[in-house]
Amino acid sequence: MDPIGPRGLQQREGALGCPQEGLPSPSESSELVQECLQQFKVTEAQLRQIQASLLGSMEQALSGKASPAPAVRMLPTYVGSIPHGTEQGDFLVLELGASGASLRVLWVTLMGVEGHKTEPRSQEFVIPQEVMLGPGQQLFDFAARCLSEFLDALPVGKQGLQLGFSFSFPCHQTGLDKSTLISWTKGFKCSGVEGQDVVQLLRDAIQRQGTYSIDVVAVVNDTVGTMMGCDLGVGPCEVGLVVDTGTNACYMEEARHVAVLGEDRGRVCISVEWGSFSDDEALGPVWTIFDRTLDQESLNPGAQRFEKMIGGLYLGELVRLALADLAQRGVLFGGSTSPVLLSPGSILLEHVAEMEKFLAILQETVMLLAPECDVSFIPSVDGGGQGVAMVTAVAARLAAHRRLLEETLAPFWLTREQLVALQRQMREAMAKGLQGKPSSLRMLPTYVRAIPDGSERGDFLALDLGGTNFRVLLVRLASGGVQITNQIYSIPEYVAQGSGEQLFDHIVDCIVDFQQKQGLSGHSLPLGFTFSFPCRQLGLDQGILLNWTKGFSASDCEGQDVVYLLREAIKRRQAVKLNVVAIVNDTVGTMMSCGYENPHCEVGLIVGTGTNACYMEELRNVASVPGDSGHMCINMEWGAFGDDGSLGMLSTYFDERVDQASINPGRQRFEKMISGMYLGEIVRHILLHLTSRGVLFRGQQIQCLQTRDIFKTKFLSQIESDSLALRQVRAILEDLGLPLTSDDALMVLEVCQAVSRRAAQLCGAGVAAVVEKIRENRGLEKLTVSVGVDGTLYKLHPHFSRLVEETVQELAPCCEVTFLQSKDGSGKGAALVTAVACRLAQMTRV
């Protein structure tokens, strides 16, 4: 038997239409039919090879690798969001290429998912063959006339009409309303269009028509329109599939995977353009002689091979070729063929569709190849027209939400002028505080007069109280370095907000427990007490608590010497020997800890639960301490900066809400704009505001968001991490009970970025004021100085430290500033203050 091939078909062409002599027997006919149909059967292994090859081509195209040329285009459509049910309004839609040789105009009214559904008005216009194959301007002028004719029949105005343009051909989009035609398909061959922006061609035609004012908002592939037009009641639709005259698919992809966009956040709809898929290794085994014949006789031989095996423009022709071949072999129609059977295009898609259950086979195949995916197929009601309107509506919604988001966050984006003004105000407040004049900066002497010189030796105890966690440390200073043993104890809220006696008894209990575990019971070691609250020190071992911060409110402590309160608790415990040498602010401890490693470290900075700074000031500038030579470490207590109202220009509505709900309204205003205890609350209030404006969570009030402190500052660090994909950001927020979309997640990210960026810039402006003060004190043109830093916000937030450093560089260009992270916390610093005090005392005795 002759093989089936182009030559075999040509050899039999002369006999077409005439019955052949010696027709095959029934059994031979059956074999011939099976032989023919066997070519169209695809095995599971072949399907998996096609799946793998297509996926590989998709990933190659997304990555931007041009060699070898990817088999699919993977074109960004600049549709970055799917509908969420609130879209409303009237929209005009023009469909070209979705249904062969016709175009369709629709008037679509969207009422939101809760509103009454109205059927779109539409009119179909047949495109003459000469227009499909003629000049491009002729095609677009025809489209503009159809728009005017359609609108003339509707009671609509002539101004401000928004149009979505469904253009169902391979295009290169560079924006939602910018799309260049790559190549014609589906029987179109208009000249002067390929390589041109089809939106601009349509706009020009509408302007030439001159009847209506129409704004072309978006150009949309019919596949994207199909995805966007799905019934929202079924759930979010993130894949679009068209199997009609042609075939294509689209889906929502993570933007970070699309190299051409250069984005690392958000999502974008990708038009796969899989009709052009033509991997010989994958498709070759399933490509029949009939596919080859059809391809050779098509308008674009060698192109759109995948589409020619799937699309409705070609399925009927494949069936016709197979039937004609079987007739030639004498298997069908008594070996006779009719003129209709020999006419290309005589068997249509609807004829094939009536004979086969396409959807059932499609679902079965997807289940076989993607068993871990629960896929629902939702037939499009109007061929994508509603979806194109939805793209236009979503674009309008996103634009409106973007304006509201930018208006809300605008006060958080600080200008250089604002930061310079803040730096100047802080310098003025520092000078007043040092002189003993009224100031929001207390500028408290710490009686720490020197930084470590490296000669300190011995064993020291340290206490570190600055938040809900309390540490006890054993610090051993030796020639070989520093050895630290420590244990963390928690301070329950009822203790932190109970009586002072209860708080200090709890502290001593923790010390005793630590001594027992370390075998130090009965030993009297020098002890440094890091006490991270505003104090006025009267000596190295005397500190008057000015006021509680960070959620503490223990009674009978403010105005008292906290070292005395600690010593009294020690007495109550009896048999406990502790030698309290120094009370140390955590910021001072951080500076001393880093100063042990770096002699240039003369500034301490804390950005954690709270925030503060200290630095080495010239003693002559400290009015409250006698002496004109030497240095004195000054505890700025800068968390209170602005309590005199000087920060009013930077304070927002959301800062005011957080302040009024705090346990100390009107106080620690600078701290409330910077520190970890408050940033999450600022974000929460912004999210509440945006929700009330309909920007977030579909405008629905979320109960968990009403809960104070539900949005922890640690979430800012996690959400802003560069290593997290948007889906992981969503997971973090969903764990809080926030039912959000990808759009919501992206906006929450922007809110977090704005709040944390402002905090870092404010902190950087403060550090710039400090280092400039040191430089001017010493009359230097250039200052080299290090800043010791501690605090979870500074250490754990992915961008905070960089933003602080950038701000300092910009505002203090004459200072070369190095930031050193404290490795062992402020507890080590307390031991070092104690060690330096012991060293100086020994030198004095000698």
C-alpha positions in Angstrom: 0.0 0.0 0.0 1.4 3.5 -0.9 2.3 5.6 2.1 0.1 8.6 2.8 2.0 11.7 1.8 1.7 14.9 -0.3 2.9 13.0 -3.3 0.3 10.2 -2.8 -2.4 12.8 -2.6 -1.3 14.5 -5.7 -1.1 11.2 -7.6 -4.7 10.5 -6.8 -6.0 14.0 -7.6 -6.9 13.0 -11.1 -9.3 10.3 -9.8 -11.1 12.6 -7.3 -14.8 12.6 -7.9 -14.8 9.2 -9.8 -15.5 5.9 -8.1 -12.4 3.7 -8.1 -12.4 0.1 -9.4 -11.9 -2.7 -6.9 -13.2 -1.0 -3.7 -11.7 -2.4 -0.5 -13.6 -5.1 1.4 -15.3 -4.1 4.7 -12.4 -5.4 6.8 -9.9 -3.6 4.6 -12.0 -0.4 4.8 -12.0 -0.7 8.6 -8.2 -1.1 8.6 -7.8 1.9 6.3 -10.1 4.1 8.6 -8.1 3.0 11.7 -4.9 3.7 9.9 -6.1 7.2 9.1 -7.5 8.0 12.5 -4.5 6.5 14.3 -2.5 9.6 13.1 -4.7 11.8 15.3 -4.3 9.8 18.5 -2.0 11.3 21.0 -0.5 9.2 23.8 0.0 10.3 27.4 3.7 10.3 26.9 3.4 12.6 23.9 1.0 14.9 25.8 3.5 15.2 28.6 6.4 15.9 26.2 4.3 18.7 24.6 3.4 20.0 28.1 7.1 20.0 29.2 8.3 21.6 25.9 5.6 24.3 26.1 6.4 25.1 29.7 10.1 25.3 28.9 9.4 27.7 26.0 7.2 29.8 28.3 9.9 30.1 31.0 12.6 30.9 28.3 10.5 33.7 26.8 9.7 35.1 30.3 13.4 35.2 31.2 14.2 37.2 28.0 16.6 34.7 26.6 16.5 35.2 22.8 18.7 32.3 21.7 17.4 29.9 20.6 14.3 31.8 19.7 11.5 30.7 22.1 8.5 28.9 20.6 6.0 31.2 22.3 6.1 34.9 22.8 4.8 35.4 26.4 3.7 39.0 25.9 2.9 41.3 28.9 -0.6 42.8 28.5 -0.1 45.4 31.2 -3.3 44.1 32.8 -2.2 44.0 36.5 -5.4 43.1 38.3 -8.5 40.9 38.0 -11.9 42.2 38.9 -13.1 42.2 42.5 -16.7 42.9 42.0 -17.0 46.7 42.7 -16.5 47.8 39.1 -19.4 50.0 37.8 -20.1 52.2 34.8 -20.9 52.3 31.1 -18.2 51.2 28.6 -17.8 50.9 24.9 -16.1 47.9 23.4 -14.8 47.2 19.9 -13.9 43.6 19.0 -11.7 43.0 16.0 -10.5 39.5 15.1 -12.4 37.6 17.8 -14.8 36.1 15.3 -13.2 35.9 12.0 -14.4 38.2 9.2 -16.5 40.5 11.4 -16.2 43.1 14.0 -18.5 43.7 16.9 -19.4 46.9 18.9 -20.8 46.6 22.4 -22.3 49.0 25.0 -21.6 47.3 28.4 -23.1 48.5 31.7 -21.3 47.1 34.8 -23.2 47.2 38.1 -20.8 45.5 40.5 -21.3 42.0 41.8 -24.2 43.0 43.9 -25.9 45.1 41.3 -28.6 44.1 38.8 -27.1 42.5 35.7 -27.9 44.1 32.3 -27.4 42.5 29.0 -24.9 44.4 26.8 -26.2 45.9 23.6 -24.2 44.8 20.6 -24.0 45.0 16.9 -22.0 42.8 14.5 -20.5 44.2 11.2 -19.3 41.9 8.5 -15.8 42.9 7.2 -15.6 42.8 3.4 -12.9 40.6 2.0 -11.3 43.6 0.3 -11.0 45.4 3.6 -9.4 42.4 5.3 -6.7 42.2 2.6 -6.5 45.9 1.7 -4.7 48.9 3.2 -4.6 49.2 7.0 -6.2 52.7 7.1 -9.2 51.3 5.2 -9.7 48.7 8.0 -9.5 51.2 10.8 -11.7 53.7 9.0 -14.3 50.9 8.6 -14.1 50.3 12.3 -14.6 54.0 13.2 -17.7 54.1 10.9 -19.1 51.1 12.6 -18.6 52.7 16.0 -20.4 55.9 14.9 -23.3 53.9 13.3 -23.7 51.9 16.5 -23.7 54.9 18.8 -26.1 56.8 16.6 -28.7 54.3 17.5 -28.2 54.8 21.3 -29.3 57.6 23.5 -25.8 58.6 24.6 -23.8 61.8 24.6 -20.9 62.5 22.2 -18.3 63.3 24.9 -16.2 61.3 27.3 -16.9 57.7 26.1 -14.4 55.1 27.4 -13.5 52.3 25.0 -11.8 49.0 25.4 -10.3 47.7 22.2 -10.2 43.9 21.8 -7.6 43.2 19.1 -7.1 39.5 18.8 -3.8 39.2 16.9 -0.2 38.8 18.1 0.9 42.1 19.4 3.8 43.6 21.4 2.3 45.7 24.2 4.3 48.4 25.9 1.4 49.8 27.9 -2.3 49.2 28.6 -3.1 51.5 25.6 0.0 50.9 23.5 0.2 47.8 21.3 2.2 47.1 18.2 1.0 44.4 15.7 3.6 41.7 15.2 1.8 39.7 12.5 -1.6 39.2 11.0 -3.4 35.8 11.5 -6.9 34.4 10.9 -7.1 35.4 7.2 -6.2 39.2 7.7 -3.4 40.7 5.6 -3.9 44.5 5.8 -0.9 46.4 4.6 0.9 49.1 6.6 -0.2 47.8 10.0 2.4 45.3 11.1 4.9 47.1 13.3 2.5 49.9 14.0 0.6 50.9 17.2 -2.9 49.7 16.5 -4.4 51.9 19.3 -3.0 55.0 17.6 -4.3 53.8 14.2 -7.8 53.5 15.8 -7.5 56.9 17.5 -6.5 58.5 14.2 -9.5 56.8 12.4 -11.9 58.0 15.2 -10.6 61.5 14.9 -11.0 61.4 11.1 -14.5 60.3 11.6 -15.0 63.2 14.0 -18.5 62.3 15.3 -17.8 61.2 18.9 -15.2 61.9 21.5 -13.9 58.4 22.4 -11.0 57.7 24.8 -9.3 54.3 23.9 -8.4 53.3 27.5 -7.1 49.8 26.9 -6.2 47.4 24.1 -7.1 43.9 25.1 -6.4 40.5 23.6 -9.6 38.5 23.3 -8.1 35.9 25.5 -7.5 38.5 28.3 -11.1 39.7 27.8 -12.4 36.2 28.2 -10.5 35.8 31.5 -11.6 39.2 32.8 -15.3 38.6 31.9 -15.8 35.4 33.9 -18.6 35.3 36.4 -17.2 36.5 39.8 -19.6 34.3 41.7 -17.6 31.2 40.8 -14.4 32.7 42.3 -11.3 34.6 40.9 -10.5 33.6 37.3 -6.8 33.8 36.6 -6.5 32.0 33.2 -8.1 32.8 29.9 -8.5 30.3 27.1 -9.8 30.9 23.6 -10.5 28.0 21.2 -12.4 29.6 18.3 -11.3 30.7 14.9 -7.8 30.7 16.4 -6.5 29.7 19.8 -4.6 31.3 22.6 -4.2 31.4 26.4 -3.4 34.0 29.0 -2.8 33.9 32.8 -1.8 36.0 35.7 2.0 35.8 36.2 4.2 37.1 39.0 5.8 40.3 37.7 9.2 39.3 39.0 9.3 36.4 36.5 8.8 38.8 33.5 12.3 40.1 32.6 11.1 42.7 30.2 9.1 44.5 32.9 12.0 44.9 35.4 9.5 44.7 38.3 9.8 42.6 41.4 6.3 43.2 42.9 2.8 42.7 41.7 1.4 40.6 38.9 0.7 41.0 35.2 -1.4 39.1 32.7 0.7 37.3 30.1 -0.6 36.5 26.7 1.1 33.2 25.9 0.5 33.5 22.1 0.7 29.7 22.0 -0.7 29.5 18.5 2.9 29.9 17.3 4.3 27.0 19.4 6.2 24.8 16.9 8.7 22.6 18.7 9.5 19.9 16.1 10.6 17.4 18.7 7.3 17.7 20.7 4.8 18.4 17.9 6.5 16.4 15.1 5.3 12.9 16.3 1.6 14.1 16.4 1.7 16.2 13.2 -0.1 14.3 10.5 0.1 14.4 6.7 -3.2 16.4 6.8 -1.6 19.0 9.1 1.3 19.3 6.6 -1.1 19.7 3.6 -3.2 22.3 5.4 -0.1 24.2 6.5 1.3 24.3 2.9 -2.0 25.6 1.5 -2.6 28.2 4.2 -1.8 32.0 4.0 1.1 31.6 6.4 3.0 28.3 5.7 5.2 27.3 8.5 3.7 29.7 11.1 1.0 29.2 13.8 1.5 25.4 13.7 -0.1 24.8 17.1 -3.1 26.9 16.2 -3.5 25.0 13.0 -4.0 21.8 15.0 -6.5 23.4 17.4 -8.2 26.5 16.0 -11.7 26.4 14.5 -10.4 28.1 11.3 -8.6 24.8 10.6 -10.4 21.9 12.3 -13.1 21.7 9.6 -10.4 21.7 6.9 -8.5 18.9 8.6 -11.6 16.8 8.7 -12.3 17.6 5.0 -8.8 16.5 4.0 -9.1 13.2 6.0 -12.6 12.5 4.5 -11.4 13.3 1.0 -8.4 11.0 1.4 -10.6 8.1 2.7 -13.0 8.7 -0.2 -10.1 8.4 -2.6 -9.2 5.1 -1.1 -12.7 3.9 -1.7 -13.5 3.7 2.0 -16.2 6.4 2.1 -19.0 7.4 -0.2 -18.5 4.4 -2.5 -15.2 5.9 -3.6 -16.9 9.0 -4.9 -16.3 12.6 -3.8 -18.5 15.6 -4.3 -17.4 19.1 -5.3 -18.3 20.3 -1.8 -15.9 17.8 -0.3 -13.2 19.0 -2.6 -13.7 22.7 -1.8 -11.5 24.2 0.9 -13.5 25.6 3.8 -16.6 23.6 3.1 -16.7 21.9 6.5 -17.1 24.4 9.2 -16.2 24.4 12.9 -19.8 24.1 14.0 -20.1 20.8 12.0 -17.1 19.4 13.9 -18.3 20.7 17.2 -21.7 18.9 16.8 -19.9 15.6 16.4 -17.5 15.8 19.4 -17.6 16.7 23.1 -14.6 19.1 23.1 -15.0 20.4 26.7 -15.2 16.9 28.3 -12.0 15.8 26.6 -10.3 19.1 27.5 -11.2 18.7 31.2 -10.1 15.0 31.2 -6.7 15.9 29.7 -6.0 18.7 32.2 -6.9 16.4 35.1 -4.4 13.9 33.7 -1.5 16.3 33.2 -2.1 18.6 36.2 -3.6 16.4 39.0 -2.6 18.8 41.8 -4.6 21.6 40.2 -8.4 22.0 40.8 -9.4 23.6 37.5 -12.9 24.8 36.7 -13.8 25.8 33.1 -16.3 28.6 32.9 -17.7 29.3 29.4 -17.6 32.9 28.4 -21.1 34.3 27.8 -20.3 37.0 25.3 -17.0 36.0 23.7 -14.9 38.4 25.8 -16.9 41.6 25.1 -17.8 42.0 28.8 -14.3 41.2 29.8 -12.9 44.0 27.6 -15.2 46.4 29.4 -14.1 44.9 32.7 -10.4 45.5 31.8 -11.4 49.2 31.1 -13.3 49.4 34.3 -10.5 47.8 36.4 -8.1 50.2 34.9 -10.4 53.1 35.9 -10.8 51.6 39.4 -7.0 51.1 39.9 -6.3 54.7 38.7 -8.8 56.1 41.2 -7.4 53.9 44.0 -3.9 54.9 43.1 -4.8 58.6 43.4 -6.3 58.0 46.9 -3.3 55.9 48.0 -0.9 58.6 46.8 -2.9 61.3 48.5 -2.9 59.3 51.8 0.8 58.5 51.7 2.0 61.9 50.4 2.7 63.3 54.0 5.0 60.3 54.6 7.3 61.1 51.7 9.6 63.7 53.2 11.5 66.2 51.1 15.1 67.2 51.6 14.0 70.6 52.8 11.8 69.0 55.5 14.7 66.8 56.7 17.1 69.8 56.7 14.6 71.8 58.7 14.2 68.9 61.2 18.0 68.6 61.5 18.2 72.4 62.3 15.4 72.1 64.9 17.1 69.3 66.6 20.4 71.2 66.8 18.6 74.1 68.4 16.8 71.8 70.9 20.2 70.2 71.7 21.8 73.5 72.4 18.9 74.7 74.7 18.9 71.4 76.6 22.7 71.5 77.3 22.3 75.0 78.6 19.5 74.0 80.9 16.9 76.0 79.0 13.4 74.7 78.2 13.7 72.1 75.5 12.0 68.9 74.3 15.5 67.3 74.4 16.6 66.8 78.0 20.3 66.3 77.2 21.0 64.4 80.4 24.5 63.9 81.7 25.3 60.2 82.2 28.6 60.7 84.2 30.3 58.3 81.7 33.4 60.3 80.9 35.4 57.9 78.8 35.0 55.0 76.4 36.8 51.7 76.9 40.6 51.6 76.0 40.9 47.8 75.9 42.7 47.4 79.2 39.6 46.5 81.2 39.7 43.1 82.9 37.5 41.1 85.3 34.1 39.6 85.9 31.0 41.8 85.9 27.3 41.4 86.2 24.9 43.4 84.0 21.2 43.9 84.0 19.4 45.1 80.9 15.9 46.4 81.4 14.4 48.2 78.4 11.2 46.4 77.4 9.1 43.4 77.9 12.3 41.2 78.0 14.8 41.6 80.8 18.3 40.2 80.6 20.9 39.2 83.2 24.4 38.8 82.0 27.8 37.6 83.3 30.5 39.4 81.3 34.2 38.3 81.5 36.7 40.7 80.2 40.1 39.1 79.5 43.1 39.6 77.2 41.6 37.0 74.9 38.4 39.0 74.4 34.9 39.2 75.9 32.9 36.1 77.1 29.2 36.6 77.8 26.7 34.3 79.5 23.2 35.6 79.6 19.6 34.6 80.2 16.4 36.3 79.1 13.5 36.7 81.6 10.1 38.1 80.6 8.3 40.9 82.5 4.6 40.2 82.5 2.3 43.1 81.7 0.8 43.0 85.1 4.2 43.5 86.6 5.3 46.3 84.2 2.1 48.1 85.0 1.8 47.1 88.7 3.6 48.6 91.7 7.3 49.6 91.7 8.0 47.3 94.6 6.6 44.3 92.6 8.6 45.2 89.6 12.0 45.5 91.4 11.3 42.4 93.5 10.7 40.5 90.2 14.1 41.8 88.8 16.0 40.7 91.9 14.3 37.3 91.7 15.6 36.9 88.2 19.2 38.0 89.3 19.1 35.4 92.1 17.9 32.7 89.7 20.8 33.6 87.3 23.4 33.5 90.0 22.3 30.1 91.2 22.5 28.7 87.7 26.0 30.2 87.2 27.3 29.1 90.5 27.7 32.7 91.7 25.6 32.6 94.8 27.3 34.5 97.6 29.7 36.4 95.2 29.6 40.1 95.1 30.5 41.2 91.6 30.4 44.8 90.3 27.0 45.3 88.6 26.0 47.6 85.8 22.3 48.4 85.4 21.1 49.2 81.9 17.9 51.1 82.5 16.4 52.2 79.2 14.0 54.8 80.4 14.3 58.6 80.7 16.4 59.4 83.8 18.2 62.4 85.2 21.4 61.1 86.5 23.0 62.8 89.6 26.0 60.5 89.5 27.2 57.3 87.9 25.1 55.2 90.4 22.2 57.6 90.9 19.4 58.0 88.3 16.0 59.7 88.9 13.3 58.2 86.7 11.6 61.1 84.9 8.8 59.1 83.3 7.9 55.6 82.1 7.8 54.8 78.3 7.4 51.7 76.2 4.2 50.5 77.9 5.6 50.6 81.5 3.6 52.4 84.2 4.7 50.8 87.5 3.6 53.1 90.4 5.8 55.0 92.9 8.8 55.0 90.6 8.7 58.3 88.7 10.8 60.9 90.5 12.7 58.1 92.4 16.3 56.9 92.2 16.0 53.6 90.5 19.3 52.4 91.9 17.9 53.0 95.3 14.8 51.1 94.4 16.9 48.2 93.2 19.1 48.2 96.4 16.0 48.2 98.5 14.7 45.2 96.7 18.1 43.5 97.3 17.7 44.2 101.0 14.3 42.7 101.1 15.6 39.5 99.6 18.4 39.3 102.2 21.5 37.1 101.9 21.9 38.5 98.3 25.2 40.4 97.7 25.2 42.8 94.8 27.5 45.8 94.2 25.6 48.3 92.0 28.3 50.4 90.4 26.6 52.2 87.6 23.2 52.9 86.1 23.4 53.0 82.3 21.0 54.0 79.6 20.7 51.3 76.9 21.9 53.8 74.3 25.1 54.5 76.3 25.6 50.8 76.8 25.3 50.2 73.1 27.9 52.9 72.4 30.3 51.5 75.0 29.8 47.9 73.7 30.8 49.0 70.2 33.5 51.3 71.6 35.3 48.4 73.1 36.0 47.2 69.5 36.2 50.6 67.8 37.8 53.7 69.4 36.0 56.0 67.0 32.6 55.0 68.4 31.3 58.1 70.1 27.6 57.9 69.3 25.0 55.4 70.5 21.7 54.7 68.7 18.7 52.5 69.7 15.9 51.8 67.2 13.8 49.0 68.6 10.8 49.0 70.8 11.7 52.7 71.5 14.4 55.0 70.2 17.1 57.2 71.7 20.6 58.5 71.0 23.6 59.5 73.1 27.0 61.0 72.2 30.3 62.3 73.7 29.9 66.0 74.3 32.5 68.5 75.4 32.2 68.9 79.1 32.5 72.7 78.8 29.1 72.7 77.0 27.2 70.9 79.7 25.9 73.6 82.0 24.7 71.2 84.8 28.1 69.6 85.4 31.1 71.6 86.7 34.3 71.4 84.7 35.7 72.8 81.4 37.9 69.9 80.2 37.2 66.4 79.1 34.1 64.8 77.8 30.7 63.7 79.1 28.3 61.2 77.4 25.0 62.9 77.0 21.8 60.9 77.0 19.6 62.9 74.6 16.3 61.2 75.3 15.4 62.2 71.8 12.2 60.1 71.8 10.6 63.2 73.4 11.8 65.5 70.7 8.8 67.5 69.4 6.8 67.2 72.6 6.8 71.0 72.5 4.8 71.0 69.2 7.8 71.5 66.9 7.0 68.3 65.0 3.5 69.5 64.1 4.6 70.1 60.4 5.5 66.4 60.0 2.7 64.8 62.1 -0.1 63.2 60.2 -3.7 62.4 61.0 -2.6 58.8 61.6 0.2 59.9 64.0 -2.4 61.8 66.0 -4.7 58.8 66.2 -1.8 56.6 67.5 -0.7 59.3 70.0 -4.2 59.8 71.4 -4.7 56.0 71.9 -1.3 55.6 73.7 -0.8 55.4 77.4 1.1 58.8 77.3 -0.7 61.1 74.9 1.3 64.2 73.8 4.6 62.7 74.9 7.4 60.9 73.1 6.2 62.2 69.7 9.5 61.6 67.9 9.6 58.0 69.2 6.0 57.4 68.1 7.0 58.2 64.5 10.1 56.0 64.5 10.1 53.1 66.9 8.9 49.6 66.6 6.2 50.0 69.3 4.2 52.3 67.1 4.9 51.8 63.4 2.6 48.8 63.1 -0.2 50.9 64.7 0.4 53.7 62.2 0.1 51.2 59.4 -3.1 49.8 60.9 -4.8 53.2 61.0 -3.8 53.9 57.4 -5.3 50.6 56.3 -8.5 51.4 58.2 -8.7 54.8 56.4 -8.0 53.2 53.0 -10.7 50.6 53.6 -13.2 53.2 54.5 -12.5 54.9 51.1 -13.0 51.6 49.3 -9.4 51.3 48.3 -8.6 48.1 50.3 -10.5 44.9 51.0 -13.4 45.9 48.6 -14.4 48.5 51.1 -15.6 45.9 53.6 -14.8 46.6 57.2 -12.5 43.9 58.5 -13.1 43.1 62.2 -9.6 42.0 63.1 -8.3 45.4 61.7 -10.2 47.1 64.5 -8.1 45.4 67.1 -5.3 47.6 68.5 -1.7 46.3 68.0 -2.9 43.5 65.7 -0.5 44.7 63.0 2.9 44.1 64.7 5.9 46.1 63.5 7.7 42.8 62.7 5.2 42.4 59.9 6.7 45.5 58.2 10.1 43.8 58.2 8.6 40.6 56.8 6.4 42.2 54.2 9.2 44.5 52.9 11.7 41.7 52.5 13.1 41.6 49.0 13.1 37.8 49.1 9.3 37.5 49.5 7.0 37.0 46.6 3.7 38.8 46.6 1.9 35.5 47.4 4.0 35.2 50.5 3.1 38.7 51.5 -0.5 37.7 51.0 0.0 34.7 53.2 1.4 36.8 56.1 -1.6 39.2 55.9 -4.1 36.3 55.5 -2.8 34.8 58.7 -4.0 38.0 60.4 -7.4 37.4 59.0 -7.3 39.9 56.2 -9.1 38.5 53.1 -7.1 40.4 50.5 -6.4 40.3 46.8 -3.0 40.7 45.2 -3.8 44.3 44.6 -4.5 44.8 48.3 -1.2 43.1 49.2 0.7 45.4 46.9 -0.9 48.5 48.4 -0.3 47.2 52.0 3.3 46.8 51.0 3.4 50.4 49.7 1.9 51.6 53.0 4.5 49.7 55.0 7.3 51.1 52.8 6.1 54.7 53.3 5.8 54.4 57.0 9.2 52.7 57.6 11.0 55.0 55.1 9.8 58.1 57.0 10.9 56.5 60.3 14.4 55.8 58.9 14.7 59.3 57.4 13.7 61.0 60.7 16.2 58.8 62.5 18.9 59.7 59.9 18.2 63.4 60.3 18.6 63.1 64.0 22.0 61.3 63.7 23.1 63.9 61.2 22.4 66.6 63.7 24.4 64.8 66.3 27.5 64.1 64.2 27.5 67.7 62.9 27.4 68.9 66.5 30.5 66.8 67.3 32.3 68.1 64.2 31.6 71.7 65.0 32.6 71.2 68.7 36.0 70.1 67.6 36.4 72.7 64.8 37.1 70.0 62.2 36.5 70.2 58.5 36.0 66.5 58.3 34.9 64.2 61.1 35.4 60.4 61.2 33.1 58.9 63.7 31.3 55.6 64.4 27.8 55.0 65.6 27.0 52.0 67.7 23.5 50.7 67.0 21.1 48.2 68.6 17.4 47.5 68.3 15.3 45.0 66.4 13.9 47.5 64.0 17.3 48.6 62.8 18.7 45.1 62.7 15.8 43.1 61.3 14.1 45.5 58.9 15.5 44.8 55.3 15.9 48.5 54.4 15.9 50.6 57.5 19.7 50.7 58.1 20.4 51.6 54.5 17.9 54.4 54.5 19.3 55.8 57.8 22.8 55.8 56.4 21.7 57.4 53.1 20.0 60.2 55.0 23.0 60.9 57.2 25.3 61.0 54.1 23.0 63.5 52.5 22.5 65.8 55.5 26.1 65.6 57.0 28.4 65.4 54.0 31.4 66.6 56.0 31.2 63.6 58.4 32.4 60.1 57.5 30.0 58.0 59.5 30.3 54.3 60.1 27.5 52.3 61.7 28.4 49.4 63.9 25.7 46.9 65.0 26.0 45.9 68.6 26.5 42.2 68.6 25.8 41.5 72.3 23.2 44.1 73.1 23.3 46.9 75.6 24.0 44.4 78.5 27.6 44.1 77.5 27.9 47.9 77.5 26.6 48.2 81.0 29.4 45.8 82.1 31.9 47.9 80.2 30.7 51.1 81.8 31.2 49.4 85.2 34.6 48.1 84.1 35.7 51.6 82.9 34.4 53.1 86.2 36.4 50.5 88.2 39.5 51.2 86.1 39.2 55.0 86.6 38.6 54.6 90.3 41.7 52.4 90.6 43.8 55.0 88.7 42.5 57.7 91.1 43.4 55.6 94.2 46.9 55.1 92.7 
